[in-house]
Amino acid sequence: MIIPHRDLEAATLTNLIEEFVSREGTDNGYDDSLEQRVSAVRRLLDRGEAVILYTQLTESVNIVLRRDLPEES
């Protein structure tokens, strides 16, 4: 289920993005600060290129690129 990022409180969204960009395996190889990485993800969400995805099976939330979502039938 896609959760509209604009429906989240500002602090909740910021915390979610910070957790996402600081996960192991999300290092982009650049020396961007946490603030720069958070801003980049926020821009992707604002443009609709990334979405917040809630997975009921694992009760987890993740940020994914829209292009990586499976096609809906």
mmCIF file of the N, C-alpha and C atoms, coordinates in Angstrom:
data_MODEL
# 
_entry.id   MODEL 
# 
loop_
_atom_site.group_PDB 
_atom_site.id 
_atom_site.type_symbol 
_atom_site.label_atom_id 
_atom_site.label_alt_id 
_atom_site.label_comp_id 
_atom_site.label_asym_id 
_atom_site.label_entity_id 
_atom_site.label_seq_id 
_atom_site.pdbx_PDB_ins_code 
_atom_site.Cartn_x 
_atom_site.Cartn_y 
_atom_site.Cartn_z 
_atom_site.occupancy 
_atom_site.B_iso_or_equiv 
_atom_site.pdbx_formal_charge 
_atom_site.auth_seq_id 
_atom_site.auth_comp_id 
_atom_site.auth_asym_id 
_atom_site.auth_atom_id 
_atom_site.pdbx_PDB_model_num 
ATOM 1   N N  . MET A 1 1  ? 0.848  -1.158 0.000   1.00 0.00 ? 1  MET A N  1 
ATOM 2   C CA . MET A 1 1  ? 0.000  0.000  0.000   1.00 0.00 ? 1  MET A CA 1 
ATOM 3   C C  . MET A 1 1  ? 0.906  1.237  0.000   1.00 0.00 ? 1  MET A C  1 
ATOM 4   N N  . ILE A 1 2  ? 0.618  2.157  -0.893  1.00 0.00 ? 2  ILE A N  1 
ATOM 5   C CA . ILE A 1 2  ? 1.370  3.406  -0.965  1.00 0.00 ? 2  ILE A CA 1 
ATOM 6   C C  . ILE A 1 2  ? 0.769  4.402  0.023   1.00 0.00 ? 2  ILE A C  1 
ATOM 7   N N  . ILE A 1 3  ? 1.637  4.976  0.845   1.00 0.00 ? 3  ILE A N  1 
ATOM 8   C CA . ILE A 1 3  ? 1.229  5.985  1.816   1.00 0.00 ? 3  ILE A CA 1 
ATOM 9   C C  . ILE A 1 3  ? 1.617  7.357  1.259   1.00 0.00 ? 3  ILE A C  1 
ATOM 10  N N  . PRO A 1 4  ? 0.665  8.231  1.007   1.00 0.00 ? 4  PRO A N  1 
ATOM 11  C CA . PRO A 1 4  ? 1.016  9.572  0.507   1.00 0.00 ? 4  PRO A CA 1 
ATOM 12  C C  . PRO A 1 4  ? 1.892  10.302 1.522   1.00 0.00 ? 4  PRO A C  1 
ATOM 13  N N  . HIS A 1 5  ? 3.059  10.742 1.093   1.00 0.00 ? 5  HIS A N  1 
ATOM 14  C CA . HIS A 1 5  ? 3.991  11.365 2.034   1.00 0.00 ? 5  HIS A CA 1 
ATOM 15  C C  . HIS A 1 5  ? 3.447  12.665 2.606   1.00 0.00 ? 5  HIS A C  1 
ATOM 16  N N  . ARG A 1 6  ? 2.569  13.310 1.902   1.00 0.00 ? 6  ARG A N  1 
ATOM 17  C CA . ARG A 1 6  ? 1.996  14.568 2.393   1.00 0.00 ? 6  ARG A CA 1 
ATOM 18  C C  . ARG A 1 6  ? 0.989  14.333 3.527   1.00 0.00 ? 6  ARG A C  1 
ATOM 19  N N  . ASP A 1 7  ? 0.570  13.072 3.700   1.00 0.00 ? 7  ASP A N  1 
ATOM 20  C CA . ASP A 1 7  ? -0.354 12.743 4.789   1.00 0.00 ? 7  ASP A CA 1 
ATOM 21  C C  . ASP A 1 7  ? 0.370  12.568 6.125   1.00 0.00 ? 7  ASP A C  1 
ATOM 22  N N  . LEU A 1 8  ? 1.688  12.457 6.090   1.00 0.00 ? 8  LEU A N  1 
ATOM 23  C CA . LEU A 1 8  ? 2.459  12.255 7.307   1.00 0.00 ? 8  LEU A CA 1 
ATOM 24  C C  . LEU A 1 8  ? 2.794  13.604 7.937   1.00 0.00 ? 8  LEU A C  1 
ATOM 25  N N  . GLU A 1 9  ? 2.886  13.620 9.254   1.00 0.00 ? 9  GLU A N  1 
ATOM 26  C CA . GLU A 1 9  ? 3.345  14.818 9.939   1.00 0.00 ? 9  GLU A CA 1 
ATOM 27  C C  . GLU A 1 9  ? 4.787  15.077 9.527   1.00 0.00 ? 9  GLU A C  1 
ATOM 28  N N  . ALA A 1 10 ? 5.177  16.338 9.499   1.00 0.00 ? 10 ALA A N  1 
ATOM 29  C CA . ALA A 1 10 ? 6.515  16.719 9.024   1.00 0.00 ? 10 ALA A CA 1 
ATOM 30  C C  . ALA A 1 10 ? 7.623  15.987 9.776   1.00 0.00 ? 10 ALA A C  1 
ATOM 31  N N  . ALA A 1 11 ? 7.518  15.908 11.093  1.00 0.00 ? 11 ALA A N  1 
ATOM 32  C CA . ALA A 1 11 ? 8.560  15.242 11.883  1.00 0.00 ? 11 ALA A CA 1 
ATOM 33  C C  . ALA A 1 11 ? 8.611  13.750 11.585  1.00 0.00 ? 11 ALA A C  1 
ATOM 34  N N  . THR A 1 12 ? 7.457  13.132 11.397  1.00 0.00 ? 12 THR A N  1 
ATOM 35  C CA . THR A 1 12 ? 7.406  11.704 11.082  1.00 0.00 ? 12 THR A CA 1 
ATOM 36  C C  . THR A 1 12 ? 8.065  11.438 9.736   1.00 0.00 ? 12 THR A C  1 
ATOM 37  N N  . LEU A 1 13 ? 7.753  12.266 8.748   1.00 0.00 ? 13 LEU A N  1 
ATOM 38  C CA . LEU A 1 13 ? 8.345  12.101 7.421   1.00 0.00 ? 13 LEU A CA 1 
ATOM 39  C C  . LEU A 1 13 ? 9.856  12.285 7.489   1.00 0.00 ? 13 LEU A C  1 
ATOM 40  N N  . THR A 1 14 ? 10.299 13.298 8.190   1.00 0.00 ? 14 THR A N  1 
ATOM 41  C CA . THR A 1 14 ? 11.740 13.534 8.313   1.00 0.00 ? 14 THR A CA 1 
ATOM 42  C C  . THR A 1 14 ? 12.423 12.348 8.983   1.00 0.00 ? 14 THR A C  1 
ATOM 43  N N  . ASN A 1 15 ? 11.845 11.832 10.055  1.00 0.00 ? 15 ASN A N  1 
ATOM 44  C CA . ASN A 1 15 ? 12.421 10.669 10.738  1.00 0.00 ? 15 ASN A CA 1 
ATOM 45  C C  . ASN A 1 15 ? 12.476 9.453  9.825   1.00 0.00 ? 15 ASN A C  1 
ATOM 46  N N  . LEU A 1 16 ? 11.423 9.239  9.051   1.00 0.00 ? 16 LEU A N  1 
ATOM 47  C CA . LEU A 1 16 ? 11.387 8.111  8.124   1.00 0.00 ? 16 LEU A CA 1 
ATOM 48  C C  . LEU A 1 16 ? 12.476 8.243  7.063   1.00 0.00 ? 16 LEU A C  1 
ATOM 49  N N  . ILE A 1 17 ? 12.614 9.425  6.500   1.00 0.00 ? 17 ILE A N  1 
ATOM 50  C CA . ILE A 1 17 ? 13.637 9.649  5.476   1.00 0.00 ? 17 ILE A CA 1 
ATOM 51  C C  . ILE A 1 17 ? 15.032 9.507  6.076   1.00 0.00 ? 17 ILE A C  1 
ATOM 52  N N  . GLU A 1 18 ? 15.247 10.062 7.267   1.00 0.00 ? 18 GLU A N  1 
ATOM 53  C CA . GLU A 1 18 ? 16.563 9.943  7.904   1.00 0.00 ? 18 GLU A CA 1 
ATOM 54  C C  . GLU A 1 18 ? 16.916 8.482  8.161   1.00 0.00 ? 18 GLU A C  1 
ATOM 55  N N  . GLU A 1 19 ? 15.955 7.718  8.623   1.00 0.00 ? 19 GLU A N  1 
ATOM 56  C CA . GLU A 1 19 ? 16.197 6.289  8.861   1.00 0.00 ? 19 GLU A CA 1 
ATOM 57  C C  . GLU A 1 19 ? 16.528 5.596  7.545   1.00 0.00 ? 19 GLU A C  1 
ATOM 58  N N  . PHE A 1 20 ? 15.816 5.944  6.494   1.00 0.00 ? 20 PHE A N  1 
ATOM 59  C CA . PHE A 1 20 ? 16.047 5.333  5.187   1.00 0.00 ? 20 PHE A CA 1 
ATOM 60  C C  . PHE A 1 20 ? 17.441 5.640  4.657   1.00 0.00 ? 20 PHE A C  1 
ATOM 61  N N  . VAL A 1 21 ? 17.850 6.911  4.688   1.00 0.00 ? 21 VAL A N  1 
ATOM 62  C CA . VAL A 1 21 ? 19.138 7.278  4.091   1.00 0.00 ? 21 VAL A CA 1 
ATOM 63  C C  . VAL A 1 21 ? 20.325 6.848  4.939   1.00 0.00 ? 21 VAL A C  1 
ATOM 64  N N  . SER A 1 22 ? 20.087 6.479  6.191   1.00 0.00 ? 22 SER A N  1 
ATOM 65  C CA . SER A 1 22 ? 21.200 6.041  7.025   1.00 0.00 ? 22 SER A CA 1 
ATOM 66  C C  . SER A 1 22 ? 21.278 4.524  7.172   1.00 0.00 ? 22 SER A C  1 
ATOM 67  N N  . ARG A 1 23 ? 20.411 3.813  6.479   1.00 0.00 ? 23 ARG A N  1 
ATOM 68  C CA . ARG A 1 23 ? 20.481 2.346  6.498   1.00 0.00 ? 23 ARG A CA 1 
ATOM 69  C C  . ARG A 1 23 ? 21.752 1.867  5.830   1.00 0.00 ? 23 ARG A C  1 
ATOM 70  N N  . GLU A 1 24 ? 22.231 0.751  6.291   1.00 0.00 ? 24 GLU A N  1 
ATOM 71  C CA . GLU A 1 24 ? 23.377 0.118  5.637   1.00 0.00 ? 24 GLU A CA 1 
ATOM 72  C C  . GLU A 1 24 ? 22.960 -0.273 4.226   1.00 0.00 ? 24 GLU A C  1 
ATOM 73  N N  . GLY A 1 25 ? 23.820 0.002  3.267   1.00 0.00 ? 25 GLY A N  1 
ATOM 74  C CA . GLY A 1 25 ? 23.514 -0.343 1.884   1.00 0.00 ? 25 GLY A CA 1 
ATOM 75  C C  . GLY A 1 25 ? 22.903 0.790  1.091   1.00 0.00 ? 25 GLY A C  1 
ATOM 76  N N  . THR A 1 26 ? 22.659 1.932  1.728   1.00 0.00 ? 26 THR A N  1 
ATOM 77  C CA . THR A 1 26 ? 22.097 3.067  0.989   1.00 0.00 ? 26 THR A CA 1 
ATOM 78  C C  . THR A 1 26 ? 23.154 4.121  0.706   1.00 0.00 ? 26 THR A C  1 
ATOM 79  N N  . ASP A 1 27 ? 24.405 3.836  1.032   1.00 0.00 ? 27 ASP A N  1 
ATOM 80  C CA . ASP A 1 27 ? 25.479 4.794  0.774   1.00 0.00 ? 27 ASP A CA 1 
ATOM 81  C C  . ASP A 1 27 ? 25.644 4.965  -0.726  1.00 0.00 ? 27 ASP A C  1 
ATOM 82  N N  . ASN A 1 28 ? 25.577 6.195  -1.196  1.00 0.00 ? 28 ASN A N  1 
ATOM 83  C CA . ASN A 1 28 ? 25.659 6.448  -2.632  1.00 0.00 ? 28 ASN A CA 1 
ATOM 84  C C  . ASN A 1 28 ? 27.084 6.674  -3.111  1.00 0.00 ? 28 ASN A C  1 
ATOM 85  N N  . GLY A 1 29 ? 28.057 6.527  -2.215  1.00 0.00 ? 29 GLY A N  1 
ATOM 86  C CA . GLY A 1 29 ? 29.450 6.699  -2.607  1.00 0.00 ? 29 GLY A CA 1 
ATOM 87  C C  . GLY A 1 29 ? 29.919 8.142  -2.588  1.00 0.00 ? 29 GLY A C  1 
ATOM 88  N N  . TYR A 1 30 ? 29.042 9.061  -2.267  1.00 0.00 ? 30 TYR A N  1 
ATOM 89  C CA . TYR A 1 30 ? 29.392 10.473 -2.179  1.00 0.00 ? 30 TYR A CA 1 
ATOM 90  C C  . TYR A 1 30 ? 29.475 10.870 -0.714  1.00 0.00 ? 30 TYR A C  1 
ATOM 91  N N  . ASP A 1 31 ? 30.082 12.002 -0.469  1.00 0.00 ? 31 ASP A N  1 
ATOM 92  C CA . ASP A 1 31 ? 30.227 12.487 0.898   1.00 0.00 ? 31 ASP A CA 1 
ATOM 93  C C  . ASP A 1 31 ? 29.120 13.464 1.261   1.00 0.00 ? 31 ASP A C  1 
ATOM 94  N N  . ASP A 1 32 ? 27.919 13.209 0.785   1.00 0.00 ? 32 ASP A N  1 
ATOM 95  C CA . ASP A 1 32 ? 26.792 14.090 1.089   1.00 0.00 ? 32 ASP A CA 1 
ATOM 96  C C  . ASP A 1 32 ? 26.468 14.007 2.579   1.00 0.00 ? 32 ASP A C  1 
ATOM 97  N N  . SER A 1 33 ? 26.082 15.134 3.139   1.00 0.00 ? 33 SER A N  1 
ATOM 98  C CA . SER A 1 33 ? 25.659 15.163 4.543   1.00 0.00 ? 33 SER A CA 1 
ATOM 99  C C  . SER A 1 33 ? 24.281 14.502 4.658   1.00 0.00 ? 33 SER A C  1 
ATOM 100 N N  . LEU A 1 34 ? 23.912 14.199 5.892   1.00 0.00 ? 34 LEU A N  1 
ATOM 101 C CA . LEU A 1 34 ? 22.589 13.633 6.144   1.00 0.00 ? 34 LEU A CA 1 
ATOM 102 C C  . LEU A 1 34 ? 21.517 14.581 5.623   1.00 0.00 ? 34 LEU A C  1 
ATOM 103 N N  . GLU A 1 35 ? 21.680 15.862 5.866   1.00 0.00 ? 35 GLU A N  1 
ATOM 104 C CA . GLU A 1 35 ? 20.699 16.855 5.410   1.00 0.00 ? 35 GLU A CA 1 
ATOM 105 C C  . GLU A 1 35 ? 20.564 16.847 3.893   1.00 0.00 ? 35 GLU A C  1 
ATOM 106 N N  . GLN A 1 36 ? 21.685 16.731 3.182   1.00 0.00 ? 36 GLN A N  1 
ATOM 107 C CA . GLN A 1 36 ? 21.639 16.703 1.713   1.00 0.00 ? 36 GLN A CA 1 
ATOM 108 C C  . GLN A 1 36 ? 20.932 15.444 1.220   1.00 0.00 ? 36 GLN A C  1 
ATOM 109 N N  . ARG A 1 37 ? 21.199 14.317 1.861   1.00 0.00 ? 37 ARG A N  1 
ATOM 110 C CA . ARG A 1 37 ? 20.563 13.062 1.449   1.00 0.00 ? 37 ARG A CA 1 
ATOM 111 C C  . ARG A 1 37 ? 19.068 13.085 1.738   1.00 0.00 ? 37 ARG A C  1 
ATOM 112 N N  . VAL A 1 38 ? 18.692 13.647 2.892   1.00 0.00 ? 38 VAL A N  1 
ATOM 113 C CA . VAL A 1 38 ? 17.270 13.783 3.232   1.00 0.00 ? 38 VAL A CA 1 
ATOM 114 C C  . VAL A 1 38 ? 16.578 14.687 2.213   1.00 0.00 ? 38 VAL A C  1 
ATOM 115 N N  . SER A 1 39 ? 17.197 15.796 1.870   1.00 0.00 ? 39 SER A N  1 
ATOM 116 C CA . SER A 1 39 ? 16.612 16.716 0.890   1.00 0.00 ? 39 SER A CA 1 
ATOM 117 C C  . SER A 1 39 ? 16.436 16.054 -0.467  1.00 0.00 ? 39 SER A C  1 
ATOM 118 N N  . ALA A 1 40 ? 17.406 15.247 -0.879  1.00 0.00 ? 40 ALA A N  1 
ATOM 119 C CA . ALA A 1 40 ? 17.318 14.566 -2.171  1.00 0.00 ? 40 ALA A CA 1 
ATOM 120 C C  . ALA A 1 40 ? 16.144 13.590 -2.190  1.00 0.00 ? 40 ALA A C  1 
ATOM 121 N N  . VAL A 1 41 ? 15.957 12.851 -1.113  1.00 0.00 ? 41 VAL A N  1 
ATOM 122 C CA . VAL A 1 41 ? 14.836 11.898 -1.048  1.00 0.00 ? 41 VAL A CA 1 
ATOM 123 C C  . VAL A 1 41 ? 13.515 12.651 -0.988  1.00 0.00 ? 41 VAL A C  1 
ATOM 124 N N  . ARG A 1 42 ? 13.484 13.734 -0.246  1.00 0.00 ? 42 ARG A N  1 
ATOM 125 C CA . ARG A 1 42 ? 12.254 14.534 -0.169  1.00 0.00 ? 42 ARG A CA 1 
ATOM 126 C C  . ARG A 1 42 ? 11.862 15.065 -1.554  1.00 0.00 ? 42 ARG A C  1 
ATOM 127 N N  . ARG A 1 43 ? 12.843 15.495 -2.337  1.00 0.00 ? 43 ARG A N  1 
ATOM 128 C CA . ARG A 1 43 ? 12.561 15.968 -3.707  1.00 0.00 ? 43 ARG A CA 1 
ATOM 129 C C  . ARG A 1 43 ? 11.997 14.833 -4.558  1.00 0.00 ? 43 ARG A C  1 
ATOM 130 N N  . LEU A 1 44 ? 12.542 13.633 -4.419  1.00 0.00 ? 44 LEU A N  1 
ATOM 131 C CA . LEU A 1 44 ? 12.021 12.483 -5.169  1.00 0.00 ? 44 LEU A CA 1 
ATOM 132 C C  . LEU A 1 44 ? 10.567 12.212 -4.791  1.00 0.00 ? 44 LEU A C  1 
ATOM 133 N N  . LEU A 1 45 ? 10.259 12.299 -3.508  1.00 0.00 ? 45 LEU A N  1 
ATOM 134 C CA . LEU A 1 45 ? 8.880  12.101 -3.053  1.00 0.00 ? 45 LEU A CA 1 
ATOM 135 C C  . LEU A 1 45 ? 7.967  13.198 -3.589  1.00 0.00 ? 45 LEU A C  1 
ATOM 136 N N  . ASP A 1 46 ? 8.422  14.440 -3.522  1.00 0.00 ? 46 ASP A N  1 
ATOM 137 C CA . ASP A 1 46 ? 7.611  15.568 -4.006  1.00 0.00 ? 46 ASP A CA 1 
ATOM 138 C C  . ASP A 1 46 ? 7.315  15.459 -5.494  1.00 0.00 ? 46 ASP A C  1 
ATOM 139 N N  . ARG A 1 47 ? 8.275  14.954 -6.262  1.00 0.00 ? 47 ARG A N  1 
ATOM 140 C CA . ARG A 1 47 ? 8.089  14.812 -7.715  1.00 0.00 ? 47 ARG A CA 1 
ATOM 141 C C  . ARG A 1 47 ? 7.347  13.532 -8.083  1.00 0.00 ? 47 ARG A C  1 
ATOM 142 N N  . GLY A 1 48 ? 7.091  12.675 -7.110  1.00 0.00 ? 48 GLY A N  1 
ATOM 143 C CA . GLY A 1 48 ? 6.391  11.426 -7.391  1.00 0.00 ? 48 GLY A CA 1 
ATOM 144 C C  . GLY A 1 48 ? 7.288  10.345 -7.947  1.00 0.00 ? 48 GLY A C  1 
ATOM 145 N N  . GLU A 1 49 ? 8.591  10.555 -7.920  1.00 0.00 ? 49 GLU A N  1 
ATOM 146 C CA . GLU A 1 49 ? 9.531  9.557  -8.426  1.00 0.00 ? 49 GLU A CA 1 
ATOM 147 C C  . GLU A 1 49 ? 9.813  8.469  -7.391  1.00 0.00 ? 49 GLU A C  1 
ATOM 148 N N  . ALA A 1 50 ? 9.532  8.773  -6.134  1.00 0.00 ? 50 ALA A N  1 
ATOM 149 C CA . ALA A 1 50 ? 9.665  7.799  -5.057  1.00 0.00 ? 50 ALA A CA 1 
ATOM 150 C C  . ALA A 1 50 ? 8.366  7.817  -4.258  1.00 0.00 ? 50 ALA A C  1 
ATOM 151 N N  . VAL A 1 51 ? 8.078  6.706  -3.604  1.00 0.00 ? 51 VAL A N  1 
ATOM 152 C CA . VAL A 1 51 ? 6.862  6.589  -2.795  1.00 0.00 ? 51 VAL A CA 1 
ATOM 153 C C  . VAL A 1 51 ? 7.197  5.898  -1.482  1.00 0.00 ? 51 VAL A C  1 
ATOM 154 N N  . ILE A 1 52 ? 6.320  6.089  -0.515  1.00 0.00 ? 52 ILE A N  1 
ATOM 155 C CA . ILE A 1 52 ? 6.423  5.381  0.751   1.00 0.00 ? 52 ILE A CA 1 
ATOM 156 C C  . ILE A 1 52 ? 5.527  4.162  0.638   1.00 0.00 ? 52 ILE A C  1 
ATOM 157 N N  . LEU A 1 53 ? 6.116  3.009  0.841   1.00 0.00 ? 53 LEU A N  1 
ATOM 158 C CA . LEU A 1 53 ? 5.400  1.752  0.651   1.00 0.00 ? 53 LEU A CA 1 
ATOM 159 C C  . LEU A 1 53 ? 5.280  1.007  1.970   1.00 0.00 ? 53 LEU A C  1 
ATOM 160 N N  . TYR A 1 54 ? 4.051  0.734  2.383   1.00 0.00 ? 54 TYR A N  1 
ATOM 161 C CA . TYR A 1 54 ? 3.787  -0.066 3.575   1.00 0.00 ? 54 TYR A CA 1 
ATOM 162 C C  . TYR A 1 54 ? 3.492  -1.479 3.126   1.00 0.00 ? 54 TYR A C  1 
ATOM 163 N N  . THR A 1 55 ? 4.199  -2.439 3.709   1.00 0.00 ? 55 THR A N  1 
ATOM 164 C CA . THR A 1 55 ? 3.988  -3.844 3.389   1.00 0.00 ? 55 THR A CA 1 
ATOM 165 C C  . THR A 1 55 ? 3.307  -4.501 4.581   1.00 0.00 ? 55 THR A C  1 
ATOM 166 N N  . GLN A 1 56 ? 2.067  -4.899 4.386   1.00 0.00 ? 56 GLN A N  1 
ATOM 167 C CA . GLN A 1 56 ? 1.270  -5.448 5.474   1.00 0.00 ? 56 GLN A CA 1 
ATOM 168 C C  . GLN A 1 56 ? 1.842  -6.779 5.972   1.00 0.00 ? 56 GLN A C  1 
ATOM 169 N N  . LEU A 1 57 ? 2.361  -7.589 5.082   1.00 0.00 ? 57 LEU A N  1 
ATOM 170 C CA . LEU A 1 57 ? 2.878  -8.903 5.462   1.00 0.00 ? 57 LEU A CA 1 
ATOM 171 C C  . LEU A 1 57 ? 3.977  -8.786 6.516   1.00 0.00 ? 57 LEU A C  1 
ATOM 172 N N  . THR A 1 58 ? 4.879  -7.837 6.322   1.00 0.00 ? 58 THR A N  1 
ATOM 173 C CA . THR A 1 58 ? 5.998  -7.661 7.259   1.00 0.00 ? 58 THR A CA 1 
ATOM 174 C C  . THR A 1 58 ? 5.787  -6.472 8.195   1.00 0.00 ? 58 THR A C  1 
ATOM 175 N N  . GLU A 1 59 ? 4.677  -5.776 8.008   1.00 0.00 ? 59 GLU A N  1 
ATOM 176 C CA . GLU A 1 59 ? 4.366  -4.577 8.779   1.00 0.00 ? 59 GLU A CA 1 
ATOM 177 C C  . GLU A 1 59 ? 5.551  -3.617 8.785   1.00 0.00 ? 59 GLU A C  1 
ATOM 178 N N  . SER A 1 60 ? 6.077  -3.368 7.579   1.00 0.00 ? 60 SER A N  1 
ATOM 179 C CA . SER A 1 60 ? 7.235  -2.489 7.448   1.00 0.00 ? 60 SER A CA 1 
ATOM 180 C C  . SER A 1 60 ? 6.947  -1.380 6.441   1.00 0.00 ? 60 SER A C  1 
ATOM 181 N N  . VAL A 1 61 ? 7.718  -0.326 6.573   1.00 0.00 ? 61 VAL A N  1 
ATOM 182 C CA . VAL A 1 61 ? 7.597  0.829  5.690   1.00 0.00 ? 61 VAL A CA 1 
ATOM 183 C C  . VAL A 1 61 ? 8.942  1.027  5.013   1.00 0.00 ? 61 VAL A C  1 
ATOM 184 N N  . ASN A 1 62 ? 8.900  1.346  3.729   1.00 0.00 ? 62 ASN A N  1 
ATOM 185 C CA . ASN A 1 62 ? 10.118 1.577  2.976   1.00 0.00 ? 62 ASN A CA 1 
ATOM 186 C C  . ASN A 1 62 ? 9.862  2.678  1.959   1.00 0.00 ? 62 ASN A C  1 
ATOM 187 N N  . ILE A 1 63 ? 10.928 3.299  1.521   1.00 0.00 ? 63 ILE A N  1 
ATOM 188 C CA . ILE A 1 63 ? 10.848 4.278  0.443   1.00 0.00 ? 63 ILE A CA 1 
ATOM 189 C C  . ILE A 1 63 ? 11.429 3.609  -0.791  1.00 0.00 ? 63 ILE A C  1 
ATOM 190 N N  . VAL A 1 64 ? 10.659 3.600  -1.860  1.00 0.00 ? 64 VAL A N  1 
ATOM 191 C CA . VAL A 1 64 ? 11.094 2.943  -3.092  1.00 0.00 ? 64 VAL A CA 1 
ATOM 192 C C  . VAL A 1 64 ? 10.860 3.869  -4.278  1.00 0.00 ? 64 VAL A C  1 
ATOM 193 N N  . LEU A 1 65 ? 11.645 3.660  -5.304  1.00 0.00 ? 65 LEU A N  1 
ATOM 194 C CA . LEU A 1 65 ? 11.419 4.394  -6.543  1.00 0.00 ? 65 LEU A CA 1 
ATOM 195 C C  . LEU A 1 65 ? 10.158 3.863  -7.201  1.00 0.00 ? 65 LEU A C  1 
ATOM 196 N N  . ARG A 1 66 ? 9.354  4.760  -7.702  1.00 0.00 ? 66 ARG A N  1 
ATOM 197 C CA . ARG A 1 66 ? 8.090  4.356  -8.339  1.00 0.00 ? 66 ARG A CA 1 
ATOM 198 C C  . ARG A 1 66 ? 8.354  3.387  -9.497  1.00 0.00 ? 66 ARG A C  1 
ATOM 199 N N  . ARG A 1 67 ? 9.448  3.581  -10.216 1.00 0.00 ? 67 ARG A N  1 
ATOM 200 C CA . ARG A 1 67 ? 9.745  2.714  -11.350 1.00 0.00 ? 67 ARG A CA 1 
ATOM 201 C C  . ARG A 1 67 ? 10.041 1.282  -10.926 1.00 0.00 ? 67 ARG A C  1 
ATOM 202 N N  . ASP A 1 68 ? 10.362 1.063  -9.650  1.00 0.00 ? 68 ASP A N  1 
ATOM 203 C CA . ASP A 1 68 ? 10.662 -0.267 -9.146  1.00 0.00 ? 68 ASP A CA 1 
ATOM 204 C C  . ASP A 1 68 ? 9.444  -0.995 -8.609  1.00 0.00 ? 68 ASP A C  1 
ATOM 205 N N  . LEU A 1 69 ? 8.294  -0.328 -8.612  1.00 0.00 ? 69 LEU A N  1 
ATOM 206 C CA . LEU A 1 69 ? 7.067  -0.974 -8.153  1.00 0.00 ? 69 LEU A CA 1 
ATOM 207 C C  . LEU A 1 69 ? 6.568  -1.948 -9.216  1.00 0.00 ? 69 LEU A C  1 
ATOM 208 N N  . PRO A 1 70 ? 6.024  -3.081 -8.782  1.00 0.00 ? 70 PRO A N  1 
ATOM 209 C CA . PRO A 1 70 ? 5.459  -4.008 -9.773  1.00 0.00 ? 70 PRO A CA 1 
ATOM 210 C C  . PRO A 1 70 ? 4.255  -3.381 -10.460 1.00 0.00 ? 70 PRO A C  1 
ATOM 211 N N  . GLU A 1 71 ? 4.070  -3.726 -11.708 1.00 0.00 ? 71 GLU A N  1 
ATOM 212 C CA . GLU A 1 71 ? 2.917  -3.235 -12.462 1.00 0.00 ? 71 GLU A CA 1 
ATOM 213 C C  . GLU A 1 71 ? 1.640  -3.758 -11.835 1.00 0.00 ? 71 GLU A C  1 
ATOM 214 N N  . GLU A 1 72 ? 0.646  -2.880 -11.721 1.00 0.00 ? 72 GLU A N  1 
ATOM 215 C CA . GLU A 1 72 ? -0.653 -3.311 -11.218 1.00 0.00 ? 72 GLU A CA 1 
ATOM 216 C C  . GLU A 1 72 ? -1.461 -3.850 -12.388 1.00 0.00 ? 72 GLU A C  1 
ATOM 217 N N  . SER A 1 73 ? -2.234 -4.893 -12.112 1.00 0.00 ? 73 SER A N  1 
ATOM 218 C CA . SER A 1 73 ? -3.039 -5.466 -13.205 1.00 0.00 ? 73 SER A CA 1 
ATOM 219 C C  . SER A 1 73 ? -4.426 -4.895 -13.227 1.00 0.00 ? 73 SER A C  1 
# 
